[in-house]
Amino acid sequence: MLKESGKPVIVVSDGPAKKAVPKMEEEGFGYIVIDADAMLGARREFLDPIENALFNADILKVLAITGVFNVVYEAIDKVIEAVKKGEKPELPKISVNKEMAIQAANFQNPYAMAKAMAAYEMCRKVADLTVEGCFVIKERERYIPVVAAAHELMRIAAALADEAREIEKSSDSVYRAPHYKDGRILKKRRLLEKPA
């Protein structure tokens, strides 16, 4: 249905979507696959609104701080700019890994970068654990601790990502890239400087 619309299609998904990349390319879709985009431990015991909110807050923090969101919005902004100019956009074909994410985060402090990279990798392990706990293990007494472990690991990954950002804040070097009203991405480092 999306293909028939004639509009550019970009699929943003998690690691298991790598299996669908050949089909997406065949259909002419762009894609951004994020292997650290871990699924919530979707077993009934964990499908509590508070548990969901906390898990999602933690993963959003990790994906934002480690640079994943930068990769996503920069790729989508390129497509939007091409469409605005009346050009045929080149759709992204991206599999986000830790190096790509961390580079996009633009850390200046190597310790902050290392902490963020560790947080990213922890999310990849969370993804492995939630898949195991939700789809592989059938016995309740075995899958509950695995899913709980995944959620605990996500909580610590978020704390580690937060530490990385705090290091950057301590030297007044947090990378920020606000959008201007015409859609351009501006950049700034210092808290009190104007984006340019």
FIBA-620682 format. One record per atom (N, C-alpha, C): residue in three letters; x, y, z. Coordinates in steps of 0.2 Angstrom, whole numbers, plus 2048, in hexadecimal, padded with zeros to 3 digits. Layout:
residu=ALA&px=X&py=Y&pz=Z
...
//
This chain:
residu=MET&px=804&py=7FA&pz=800
residu=MET&px=800&py=800&pz=800
residu=MET&px=804&py=806&pz=800
residu=LEU&px=80A&py=806&pz=804
residu=LEU&px=80E&py=80C&pz=804
residu=LEU&px=812&py=80D&pz=7FE
residu=LYS&px=814&py=808&pz=7FB
residu=LYS&px=817&py=808&pz=7F4
residu=LYS&px=813&py=80B&pz=7EF
residu=GLU&px=80C&py=809&pz=7EF
residu=GLU&px=808&py=80C&pz=7EA
residu=GLU&px=806&py=813&pz=7EB
residu=SER&px=808&py=816&pz=7F1
residu=SER&px=806&py=81D&pz=7F2
residu=SER&px=80B&py=822&pz=7EE
residu=GLY&px=811&py=81F&pz=7EC
residu=GLY&px=815&py=823&pz=7E8
residu=GLY&px=81A&py=828&pz=7ED
residu=LYS&px=819&py=827&pz=7F3
residu=LYS&px=81C&py=82B&pz=7F8
residu=LYS&px=822&py=827&pz=7FA
residu=PRO&px=828&py=82B&pz=7FC
residu=PRO&px=82E&py=828&pz=7FF
residu=PRO&px=82C&py=824&pz=805
residu=VAL&px=82E&py=81E&pz=806
residu=VAL&px=82D&py=81A&pz=80C
residu=VAL&px=834&py=819&pz=80F
residu=ILE&px=834&py=81A&pz=816
residu=ILE&px=83A&py=819&pz=81A
residu=ILE&px=838&py=814&pz=820
residu=VAL&px=83A&py=80E&pz=820
residu=VAL&px=838&py=80A&pz=826
residu=VAL&px=83E&py=80B&pz=82B
residu=VAL&px=83B&py=80D&pz=831
residu=VAL&px=840&py=80D&pz=837
residu=VAL&px=83E&py=807&pz=83C
residu=SER&px=843&py=803&pz=83D
residu=SER&px=841&py=7FD&pz=841
residu=SER&px=847&py=7FB&pz=845
residu=ASP&px=846&py=7F5&pz=848
residu=ASP&px=84B&py=7F2&pz=84D
residu=ASP&px=84F&py=7ED&pz=849
residu=GLY&px=854&py=7EA&pz=84D
residu=GLY&px=858&py=7E5&pz=84A
residu=GLY&px=855&py=7DF&pz=846
residu=PRO&px=850&py=7DC&pz=848
residu=PRO&px=84D&py=7D6&pz=844
residu=PRO&px=84B&py=7D9&pz=83D
residu=ALA&px=84A&py=7DF&pz=83C
residu=ALA&px=848&py=7E1&pz=836
residu=ALA&px=84D&py=7E0&pz=830
residu=LYS&px=853&py=7DF&pz=833
residu=LYS&px=859&py=7DE&pz=82E
residu=LYS&px=857&py=7D8&pz=829
residu=LYS&px=853&py=7D3&pz=82B
residu=LYS&px=851&py=7CE&pz=827
residu=LYS&px=84C&py=7D0&pz=821
residu=ALA&px=849&py=7D6&pz=822
residu=ALA&px=845&py=7D9&pz=81D
residu=ALA&px=848&py=7DE&pz=818
residu=VAL&px=84E&py=7DF&pz=819
residu=VAL&px=852&py=7E4&pz=815
residu=VAL&px=852&py=7E3&pz=80E
residu=PRO&px=853&py=7DD&pz=80C
residu=PRO&px=853&py=7DB&pz=805
residu=PRO&px=84C&py=7DD&pz=802
residu=LYS&px=847&py=7DB&pz=805
residu=LYS&px=840&py=7DC&pz=803
residu=LYS&px=83E&py=7E4&pz=803
residu=MET&px=841&py=7E8&pz=808
residu=MET&px=840&py=7EF&pz=808
residu=MET&px=844&py=7F2&pz=802
residu=GLU&px=84A&py=7F0&pz=800
residu=GLU&px=84D&py=7F2&pz=7FB
residu=GLU&px=84A&py=7F0&pz=7F4
residu=GLU&px=847&py=7EB&pz=7F4
residu=GLU&px=843&py=7E8&pz=7EE
residu=GLU&px=83D&py=7ED&pz=7ED
residu=GLU&px=83A&py=7EF&pz=7F2
residu=GLU&px=834&py=7F3&pz=7F2
residu=GLU&px=836&py=7FB&pz=7F0
residu=GLY&px=83C&py=7FC&pz=7F1
residu=GLY&px=83F&py=803&pz=7F0
residu=GLY&px=83E&py=807&pz=7F6
residu=PHE&px=83D&py=804&pz=7FC
residu=PHE&px=83D&py=808&pz=802
residu=PHE&px=844&py=80A&pz=805
residu=GLY&px=844&py=80F&pz=809
residu=GLY&px=84A&py=810&pz=80D
residu=GLY&px=849&py=80D&pz=814
residu=TYR&px=84E&py=80D&pz=817
residu=TYR&px=84E&py=809&pz=81E
residu=TYR&px=853&py=80C&pz=822
residu=ILE&px=851&py=80C&pz=829
residu=ILE&px=856&py=80D&pz=82E
residu=ILE&px=855&py=808&pz=833
residu=VAL&px=85A&py=803&pz=834
residu=VAL&px=859&py=7FE&pz=839
residu=VAL&px=85D&py=7FF&pz=83F
residu=ILE&px=85B&py=7FF&pz=844
residu=ILE&px=85E&py=800&pz=84B
residu=ILE&px=85F&py=7FA&pz=84F
residu=ASP&px=864&py=7F7&pz=84F
residu=ASP&px=865&py=7F1&pz=853
residu=ASP&px=865&py=7F2&pz=85A
residu=ALA&px=866&py=7F8&pz=85D
residu=ALA&px=865&py=7F9&pz=864
residu=ALA&px=85E&py=7FB&pz=866
residu=ASP&px=859&py=7FB&pz=862
residu=ASP&px=852&py=7FD&pz=863
residu=ASP&px=84F&py=7F6&pz=866
residu=ALA&px=850&py=7F5&pz=86D
residu=ALA&px=84E&py=7EF&pz=870
residu=ALA&px=846&py=7EF&pz=871
residu=MET&px=843&py=7EA&pz=870
residu=MET&px=83C&py=7E9&pz=872
residu=MET&px=83B&py=7E8&pz=879
residu=LEU&px=836&py=7EB&pz=87B
residu=LEU&px=833&py=7EA&pz=882
residu=LEU&px=832&py=7E2&pz=883
residu=GLY&px=834&py=7E0&pz=889
residu=GLY&px=832&py=7D9&pz=88B
residu=GLY&px=82B&py=7D8&pz=88B
residu=ALA&px=828&py=7D7&pz=885
residu=ALA&px=821&py=7D7&pz=884
residu=ALA&px=81D&py=7D0&pz=887
residu=ARG&px=81F&py=7CE&pz=88D
residu=ARG&px=81B&py=7C9&pz=890
residu=ARG&px=816&py=7CC&pz=895
residu=ARG&px=810&py=7C8&pz=895
residu=ARG&px=80B&py=7CB&pz=899
residu=ARG&px=80D&py=7CE&pz=8A0
residu=GLU&px=811&py=7CB&pz=8A3
residu=GLU&px=814&py=7CD&pz=8AA
residu=GLU&px=817&py=7D4&pz=8AA
residu=PHE&px=819&py=7D6&pz=8A4
residu=PHE&px=81D&py=7DC&pz=8A3
residu=PHE&px=819&py=7E2&pz=89F
residu=LEU&px=813&py=7E0&pz=89D
residu=LEU&px=80F&py=7E5&pz=899
residu=LEU&px=80A&py=7E9&pz=89D
residu=ASP&px=80E&py=7EC&pz=8A2
residu=ASP&px=80B&py=7F1&pz=8A7
residu=ASP&px=80C&py=7F8&pz=8A4
residu=PRO&px=808&py=7FC&pz=8A4
residu=PRO&px=809&py=803&pz=8A2
residu=PRO&px=80F&py=807&pz=8A5
residu=ILE&px=810&py=806&pz=8AB
residu=ILE&px=816&py=809&pz=8AE
residu=ILE&px=81C&py=806&pz=8AC
residu=GLU&px=81D&py=7FF&pz=8AC
residu=GLU&px=823&py=7FC&pz=8A9
residu=GLU&px=824&py=7FE&pz=8A2
residu=ASN&px=81F&py=7FE&pz=89E
residu=ASN&px=820&py=800&pz=897
residu=ASN&px=822&py=807&pz=896
residu=ALA&px=820&py=80C&pz=89A
residu=ALA&px=822&py=813&pz=89A
residu=ALA&px=829&py=813&pz=89C
residu=LEU&px=82B&py=810&pz=8A2
residu=LEU&px=832&py=810&pz=8A4
residu=LEU&px=837&py=80D&pz=89F
residu=PHE&px=835&py=808&pz=89C
residu=PHE&px=83A&py=804&pz=897
residu=PHE&px=83A&py=809&pz=891
residu=ASN&px=835&py=80C&pz=88F
residu=ASN&px=835&py=810&pz=889
residu=ASN&px=839&py=817&pz=88A
residu=ALA&px=838&py=819&pz=890
residu=ALA&px=83C&py=81F&pz=892
residu=ALA&px=843&py=81E&pz=892
residu=ASP&px=845&py=818&pz=895
residu=ASP&px=84C&py=816&pz=895
residu=ASP&px=84F&py=815&pz=88E
residu=ILE&px=84B&py=811&pz=889
residu=ILE&px=84E&py=810&pz=883
residu=ILE&px=84E&py=817&pz=87F
residu=LEU&px=849&py=81B&pz=880
residu=LEU&px=84A&py=821&pz=87C
residu=LEU&px=850&py=826&pz=87E
residu=LYS&px=851&py=825&pz=885
residu=LYS&px=857&py=829&pz=887
residu=LYS&px=85E&py=826&pz=884
residu=VAL&px=85E&py=820&pz=883
residu=VAL&px=864&py=81D&pz=880
residu=VAL&px=865&py=81E&pz=879
residu=LEU&px=85F&py=81D&pz=875
residu=LEU&px=85F&py=81F&pz=86E
residu=LEU&px=861&py=826&pz=86D
residu=ALA&px=85E&py=82A&pz=871
residu=ALA&px=85F&py=832&pz=870
residu=ALA&px=867&py=833&pz=871
residu=ILE&px=869&py=831&pz=877
residu=ILE&px=870&py=833&pz=879
residu=ILE&px=875&py=830&pz=875
residu=THR&px=874&py=82A&pz=873
residu=THR&px=87A&py=826&pz=86F
residu=THR&px=87A&py=828&pz=868
residu=GLY&px=876&py=82D&pz=865
residu=GLY&px=876&py=82F&pz=85F
residu=GLY&px=871&py=82C&pz=85A
residu=VAL&px=86E&py=827&pz=85C
residu=VAL&px=869&py=823&pz=857
residu=VAL&px=864&py=828&pz=854
residu=PHE&px=861&py=82C&pz=859
residu=PHE&px=85C&py=831&pz=856
residu=PHE&px=85F&py=836&pz=851
residu=ASN&px=865&py=838&pz=852
residu=ASN&px=869&py=83C&pz=84D
residu=ASN&px=869&py=839&pz=846
residu=VAL&px=86B&py=832&pz=846
residu=VAL&px=86B&py=82F&pz=840
residu=VAL&px=864&py=82F&pz=83D
residu=VAL&px=85F&py=82E&pz=840
residu=VAL&px=858&py=82D&pz=83E
residu=VAL&px=856&py=834&pz=83B
residu=TYR&px=856&py=839&pz=83F
residu=TYR&px=854&py=83F&pz=83D
residu=TYR&px=858&py=842&pz=837
residu=GLU&px=85E&py=841&pz=837
residu=GLU&px=863&py=844&pz=832
residu=GLU&px=861&py=841&pz=82B
residu=ALA&px=860&py=83A&pz=82B
residu=ALA&px=85E&py=836&pz=825
residu=ALA&px=857&py=839&pz=823
residu=ILE&px=852&py=839&pz=827
residu=ILE&px=84C&py=83B&pz=825
residu=ILE&px=84C&py=843&pz=823
residu=ASP&px=84F&py=847&pz=826
residu=ASP&px=850&py=84E&pz=824
residu=ASP&px=853&py=84E&pz=81D
residu=LYS&px=858&py=84A&pz=81B
residu=LYS&px=85A&py=84A&pz=814
residu=LYS&px=855&py=849&pz=80F
residu=VAL&px=851&py=844&pz=810
residu=VAL&px=84B&py=842&pz=80C
residu=VAL&px=846&py=848&pz=80B
residu=ILE&px=845&py=84B&pz=811
residu=ILE&px=840&py=850&pz=811
residu=ILE&px=842&py=856&pz=80D
residu=GLU&px=849&py=858&pz=80E
residu=GLU&px=84C&py=85E&pz=80A
residu=GLU&px=84C&py=85C&pz=803
residu=ALA&px=84D&py=856&pz=800
residu=ALA&px=84D&py=854&pz=7F9
residu=ALA&px=846&py=855&pz=7F7
residu=VAL&px=841&py=853&pz=7FA
residu=VAL&px=83A&py=853&pz=7F8
residu=VAL&px=838&py=85B&pz=7F8
residu=LYS&px=83A&py=85F&pz=7FD
residu=LYS&px=838&py=866&pz=7FC
residu=LYS&px=83B&py=869&pz=7F6
residu=LYS&px=841&py=867&pz=7F4
residu=LYS&px=844&py=86A&pz=7EE
residu=LYS&px=842&py=867&pz=7E7
residu=GLY&px=83D&py=862&pz=7E8
residu=GLY&px=83A&py=85F&pz=7E2
residu=GLY&px=83F&py=85A&pz=7DF
residu=GLU&px=844&py=857&pz=7E3
residu=GLU&px=848&py=852&pz=7E1
residu=GLU&px=846&py=84B&pz=7E3
residu=LYS&px=848&py=846&pz=7DF
residu=LYS&px=847&py=83F&pz=7E1
residu=LYS&px=84B&py=83E&pz=7E7
residu=PRO&px=849&py=83C&pz=7ED
residu=PRO&px=84D&py=83B&pz=7F3
residu=PRO&px=851&py=835&pz=7F2
residu=GLU&px=857&py=835&pz=7F5
residu=GLU&px=85A&py=82E&pz=7F6
residu=GLU&px=858&py=82C&pz=7FD
residu=LEU&px=855&py=826&pz=7FD
residu=LEU&px=853&py=823&pz=803
residu=LEU&px=858&py=820&pz=807
residu=PRO&px=858&py=821&pz=80E
residu=PRO&px=85E&py=81E&pz=812
residu=PRO&px=85D&py=816&pz=811
residu=LYS&px=863&py=813&pz=812
residu=LYS&px=864&py=80C&pz=813
residu=LYS&px=869&py=80B&pz=818
residu=ILE&px=867&py=80C&pz=81E
residu=ILE&px=86B&py=80C&pz=824
residu=ILE&px=86A&py=807&pz=829
residu=SER&px=86F&py=803&pz=82B
residu=SER&px=86F&py=7FF&pz=831
residu=SER&px=873&py=802&pz=836
residu=VAL&px=870&py=805&pz=83B
residu=VAL&px=874&py=809&pz=841
residu=VAL&px=877&py=804&pz=845
residu=ASN&px=87E&py=805&pz=846
residu=ASN&px=882&py=801&pz=84B
residu=ASN&px=885&py=806&pz=850
residu=LYS&px=889&py=804&pz=854
residu=LYS&px=88B&py=808&pz=85A
residu=LYS&px=890&py=80D&pz=857
residu=GLU&px=894&py=80C&pz=852
residu=GLU&px=899&py=811&pz=850
residu=GLU&px=895&py=817&pz=84C
residu=MET&px=890&py=815&pz=848
residu=MET&px=88C&py=81A&pz=845
residu=MET&px=888&py=81E&pz=84A
residu=ALA&px=885&py=81B&pz=84F
residu=ALA&px=881&py=81F&pz=853
residu=ALA&px=886&py=824&pz=857
residu=ILE&px=88B&py=821&pz=85A
residu=ILE&px=890&py=825&pz=85E
residu=ILE&px=893&py=82B&pz=85A
residu=GLN&px=894&py=82A&pz=854
residu=GLN&px=897&py=82F&pz=850
residu=GLN&px=892&py=834&pz=84F
residu=ALA&px=88B&py=832&pz=84E
residu=ALA&px=886&py=837&pz=84D
residu=ALA&px=884&py=83B&pz=853
residu=ALA&px=886&py=838&pz=859
residu=ALA&px=885&py=83C&pz=85F
residu=ALA&px=88A&py=842&pz=861
residu=ASN&px=88F&py=841&pz=85D
residu=ASN&px=894&py=847&pz=85D
residu=ASN&px=897&py=848&pz=864
residu=PHE&px=899&py=843&pz=868
residu=PHE&px=89C&py=844&pz=86E
residu=PHE&px=8A3&py=847&pz=86E
residu=GLN&px=8A5&py=84B&pz=872
residu=GLN&px=8AB&py=84E&pz=872
residu=GLN&px=8B0&py=84A&pz=877
residu=ASN&px=8AD&py=848&pz=87D
residu=ASN&px=8B1&py=845&pz=882
residu=ASN&px=8B1&py=83D&pz=881
residu=PRO&px=8B7&py=83A&pz=880
residu=PRO&px=8B7&py=833&pz=87F
residu=PRO&px=8B4&py=82F&pz=884
residu=TYR&px=8B4&py=831&pz=88A
residu=TYR&px=8B1&py=82D&pz=890
residu=TYR&px=8A9&py=82D&pz=88F
residu=ALA&px=8A6&py=833&pz=88D
residu=ALA&px=89F&py=833&pz=88B
residu=ALA&px=89E&py=82E&pz=885
residu=MET&px=8A2&py=82F&pz=880
residu=MET&px=8A1&py=82A&pz=87A
residu=MET&px=8A1&py=823&pz=87C
residu=ALA&px=8A6&py=821&pz=881
residu=ALA&px=8A6&py=81A&pz=883
residu=ALA&px=8A0&py=818&pz=887
residu=LYS&px=89E&py=81C&pz=88B
residu=LYS&px=898&py=81B&pz=88F
residu=LYS&px=892&py=81A&pz=88A
residu=ALA&px=891&py=81E&pz=886
residu=ALA&px=88B&py=81E&pz=881
residu=ALA&px=88C&py=818&pz=87D
residu=MET&px=892&py=816&pz=87B
residu=MET&px=893&py=810&pz=877
residu=MET&px=891&py=80A&pz=87B
residu=ALA&px=893&py=80A&pz=881
residu=ALA&px=891&py=804&pz=886
residu=ALA&px=889&py=804&pz=886
residu=ALA&px=886&py=809&pz=887
residu=ALA&px=87F&py=80A&pz=888
residu=ALA&px=87B&py=807&pz=882
residu=TYR&px=87E&py=809&pz=87C
residu=TYR&px=87B&py=806&pz=875
residu=TYR&px=87C&py=7FF&pz=875
residu=GLU&px=881&py=7FC&pz=877
residu=GLU&px=883&py=7F5&pz=877
residu=GLU&px=87E&py=7F1&pz=87C
residu=MET&px=87D&py=7F4&pz=882
residu=MET&px=878&py=7F1&pz=887
residu=MET&px=871&py=7F1&pz=884
residu=CYS&px=86F&py=7F6&pz=880
residu=CYS&px=869&py=7F5&pz=87D
residu=CYS&px=868&py=7EF&pz=878
residu=ARG&px=86E&py=7EE&pz=874
residu=ARG&px=86E&py=7E9&pz=870
residu=ARG&px=86D&py=7E2&pz=873
residu=LYS&px=870&py=7E2&pz=879
residu=LYS&px=86F&py=7DC&pz=87D
residu=LYS&px=868&py=7DB&pz=880
residu=VAL&px=865&py=7E1&pz=882
residu=VAL&px=85E&py=7E1&pz=884
residu=VAL&px=85A&py=7DE&pz=87F
residu=ALA&px=85B&py=7E0&pz=878
residu=ALA&px=857&py=7DD&pz=873
residu=ALA&px=858&py=7D5&pz=873
residu=ASP&px=85E&py=7D3&pz=873
residu=ASP&px=85F&py=7CC&pz=873
residu=ASP&px=85B&py=7C8&pz=879
residu=LEU&px=85B&py=7CB&pz=87F
residu=LEU&px=858&py=7C8&pz=885
residu=LEU&px=850&py=7C9&pz=884
residu=THR&px=84E&py=7CE&pz=881
residu=THR&px=846&py=7CE&pz=881
residu=THR&px=844&py=7CA&pz=87B
residu=VAL&px=848&py=7C9&pz=876
residu=VAL&px=846&py=7C4&pz=871
residu=VAL&px=846&py=7BD&pz=874
residu=GLU&px=84B&py=7BB&pz=878
residu=GLU&px=84B&py=7B5&pz=87B
residu=GLU&px=846&py=7B4&pz=880
residu=GLY&px=844&py=7B9&pz=884
residu=GLY&px=83F&py=7B8&pz=889
residu=GLY&px=838&py=7B8&pz=886
residu=CYS&px=837&py=7BB&pz=881
residu=CYS&px=830&py=7BC&pz=87E
residu=CYS&px=82F&py=7B6&pz=879
residu=PHE&px=834&py=7B4&pz=875
residu=PHE&px=833&py=7AF&pz=86F
residu=PHE&px=836&py=7A9&pz=870
residu=VAL&px=83B&py=7A8&pz=874
residu=VAL&px=83F&py=7A2&pz=874
residu=VAL&px=83D&py=79E&pz=87A
residu=ILE&px=83D&py=7A1&pz=880
residu=ILE&px=83C&py=79D&pz=886
residu=ILE&px=834&py=79C&pz=887
residu=LYS&px=832&py=797&pz=889
residu=LYS&px=82B&py=795&pz=889
residu=LYS&px=829&py=795&pz=891
residu=GLU&px=82D&py=793&pz=895
residu=GLU&px=82C&py=792&pz=89C
residu=GLU&px=82C&py=798&pz=8A0
residu=ARG&px=826&py=79A&pz=8A3
residu=ARG&px=825&py=7A0&pz=8A7
residu=ARG&px=82A&py=7A1&pz=8AC
residu=GLU&px=82C&py=79C&pz=8B0
residu=GLU&px=831&py=79D&pz=8B5
residu=GLU&px=838&py=79F&pz=8B2
residu=ARG&px=839&py=79D&pz=8AC
residu=ARG&px=840&py=79F&pz=8A8
residu=ARG&px=83F&py=7A6&pz=8A5
residu=TYR&px=83A&py=7A7&pz=8A1
residu=TYR&px=83A&py=7AD&pz=89D
residu=TYR&px=839&py=7B4&pz=8A1
residu=ILE&px=835&py=7B3&pz=8A7
residu=ILE&px=834&py=7B9&pz=8AB
residu=ILE&px=83B&py=7BC&pz=8AE
residu=PRO&px=840&py=7B8&pz=8B0
residu=PRO&px=846&py=7BB&pz=8B2
residu=PRO&px=84A&py=7BE&pz=8AC
residu=VAL&px=84A&py=7BB&pz=8A6
residu=VAL&px=84D&py=7BD&pz=8A1
residu=VAL&px=84B&py=7C4&pz=89E
residu=VAL&px=844&py=7C5&pz=89E
residu=VAL&px=841&py=7CB&pz=89C
residu=VAL&px=842&py=7D0&pz=8A2
residu=ALA&px=842&py=7CF&pz=8A8
residu=ALA&px=844&py=7D3&pz=8AD
residu=ALA&px=84B&py=7D6&pz=8AD
residu=ALA&px=84F&py=7D1&pz=8AB
residu=ALA&px=856&py=7D3&pz=8AA
residu=ALA&px=857&py=7D8&pz=8A4
residu=ALA&px=854&py=7D7&pz=89F
residu=ALA&px=854&py=7DB&pz=899
residu=ALA&px=852&py=7E2&pz=89B
residu=HIS&px=84C&py=7E3&pz=89F
residu=HIS&px=84A&py=7E9&pz=8A1
residu=HIS&px=84F&py=7ED&pz=8A6
residu=GLU&px=852&py=7E9&pz=8AA
residu=GLU&px=857&py=7EB&pz=8AF
residu=GLU&px=85D&py=7EE&pz=8AB
residu=LEU&px=85F&py=7EA&pz=8A6
residu=LEU&px=865&py=7EC&pz=8A2
residu=LEU&px=863&py=7F3&pz=89E
residu=MET&px=85D&py=7F3&pz=89C
residu=MET&px=85B&py=7FA&pz=899
residu=MET&px=85B&py=800&pz=89D
residu=ARG&px=859&py=7FF&pz=8A3
residu=ARG&px=85A&py=804&pz=8A8
residu=ARG&px=861&py=806&pz=8A9
residu=ILE&px=865&py=802&pz=8AA
residu=ILE&px=86C&py=803&pz=8AB
residu=ILE&px=86F&py=807&pz=8A5
residu=ALA&px=86D&py=804&pz=89F
residu=ALA&px=870&py=807&pz=899
residu=ALA&px=86E&py=80F&pz=898
residu=ALA&px=867&py=810&pz=89A
residu=ALA&px=865&py=817&pz=89B
residu=ALA&px=869&py=81B&pz=89F
residu=ALA&px=86B&py=818&pz=8A5
residu=ALA&px=86F&py=81C&pz=8AA
residu=ALA&px=876&py=81D&pz=8A7
residu=LEU&px=879&py=819&pz=8A4
residu=LEU&px=87F&py=819&pz=8A1
residu=LEU&px=87F&py=81F&pz=89B
residu=ALA&px=87A&py=81F&pz=897
residu=ALA&px=879&py=824&pz=892
residu=ALA&px=879&py=82B&pz=895
residu=ASP&px=875&py=82B&pz=89A
residu=ASP&px=874&py=831&pz=89E
residu=ASP&px=87B&py=834&pz=8A1
residu=GLU&px=87F&py=82F&pz=8A3
residu=GLU&px=886&py=831&pz=8A5
residu=GLU&px=88A&py=834&pz=8A0
residu=ALA&px=889&py=831&pz=89A
residu=ALA&px=88D&py=834&pz=894
residu=ALA&px=88B&py=83B&pz=893
residu=ARG&px=884&py=83C&pz=893
residu=ARG&px=882&py=843&pz=891
residu=ARG&px=884&py=848&pz=897
residu=GLU&px=884&py=845&pz=89D
residu=GLU&px=887&py=84A&pz=8A3
residu=GLU&px=88E&py=84C&pz=8A2
residu=ILE&px=892&py=847&pz=89F
residu=ILE&px=899&py=849&pz=89E
residu=ILE&px=89A&py=84E&pz=899
residu=GLU&px=896&py=84E&pz=894
residu=GLU&px=896&py=853&pz=88E
residu=GLU&px=893&py=85A&pz=891
residu=LYS&px=88E&py=859&pz=896
residu=LYS&px=88C&py=85F&pz=899
residu=LYS&px=891&py=863&pz=89D
residu=SER&px=895&py=85F&pz=8A1
residu=SER&px=89A&py=861&pz=8A5
residu=SER&px=89F&py=865&pz=8A2
residu=SER&px=8A0&py=864&pz=89B
residu=SER&px=8A5&py=868&pz=898
residu=SER&px=8A1&py=86D&pz=893
residu=ASP&px=89B&py=86E&pz=894
residu=ASP&px=897&py=872&pz=890
residu=ASP&px=898&py=871&pz=888
residu=SER&px=897&py=86A&pz=887
residu=SER&px=899&py=868&pz=880
residu=SER&px=893&py=864&pz=87D
residu=VAL&px=88D&py=864&pz=880
residu=VAL&px=888&py=860&pz=87D
residu=VAL&px=886&py=862&pz=876
residu=TYR&px=886&py=85D&pz=871
residu=TYR&px=884&py=85E&pz=86B
residu=TYR&px=87C&py=85F&pz=86A
residu=ARG&px=87A&py=865&pz=867
residu=ARG&px=873&py=866&pz=866
residu=ARG&px=872&py=868&pz=85F
residu=ALA&px=86D&py=865&pz=85C
residu=ALA&px=86B&py=866&pz=855
residu=ALA&px=864&py=868&pz=854
residu=PRO&px=862&py=86E&pz=856
residu=PRO&px=85B&py=870&pz=855
residu=PRO&px=859&py=872&pz=84E
residu=HIS&px=853&py=871&pz=84C
residu=HIS&px=851&py=873&pz=846
residu=HIS&px=84F&py=87A&pz=845
residu=TYR&px=850&py=87D&pz=840
residu=TYR&px=84E&py=884&pz=83E
residu=TYR&px=847&py=884&pz=83B
residu=LYS&px=844&py=889&pz=83B
residu=LYS&px=83D&py=889&pz=839
residu=LYS&px=83C&py=887&pz=831
residu=ASP&px=842&py=888&pz=82D
residu=ASP&px=842&py=886&pz=826
residu=ASP&px=844&py=87E&pz=825
residu=GLY&px=845&py=87B&pz=82B
residu=GLY&px=847&py=874&pz=82B
residu=GLY&px=84E&py=873&pz=82B
residu=ARG&px=852&py=878&pz=82A
residu=ARG&px=85A&py=877&pz=82B
residu=ARG&px=85B&py=874&pz=832
residu=ILE&px=861&py=870&pz=832
residu=ILE&px=863&py=86E&pz=839
residu=ILE&px=869&py=872&pz=83B
residu=LEU&px=868&py=875&pz=841
residu=LEU&px=86D&py=87A&pz=843
residu=LEU&px=871&py=876&pz=848
residu=LYS&px=877&py=879&pz=84A
residu=LYS&px=87B&py=875&pz=84F
residu=LYS&px=87E&py=87A&pz=854
residu=LYS&px=87F&py=877&pz=85A
residu=LYS&px=882&py=87B&pz=860
residu=LYS&px=885&py=876&pz=865
residu=ARG&px=88A&py=879&pz=868
residu=ARG&px=88D&py=875&pz=86E
residu=ARG&px=88C&py=878&pz=875
residu=ARG&px=88E&py=87E&pz=875
residu=ARG&px=88E&py=882&pz=87C
residu=ARG&px=886&py=884&pz=87D
residu=LEU&px=885&py=883&pz=884
residu=LEU&px=87E&py=884&pz=886
residu=LEU&px=87B&py=88B&pz=884
residu=LEU&px=87F&py=890&pz=885
residu=LEU&px=87D&py=897&pz=884
residu=LEU&px=87E&py=899&pz=87C
residu=GLU&px=881&py=895&pz=878
residu=GLU&px=882&py=898&pz=871
residu=GLU&px=87C&py=897&pz=86D
residu=LYS&px=87B&py=89B&pz=868
residu=LYS&px=875&py=89B&pz=863
residu=LYS&px=877&py=895&pz=85E
residu=PRO&px=872&py=891&pz=85C
residu=PRO&px=873&py=88C&pz=857
residu=PRO&px=874&py=88F&pz=851
residu=ALA&px=879&py=88D&pz=84D
residu=ALA&px=87B&py=88F&pz=846
residu=ALA&px=87B&py=88A&pz=841
//
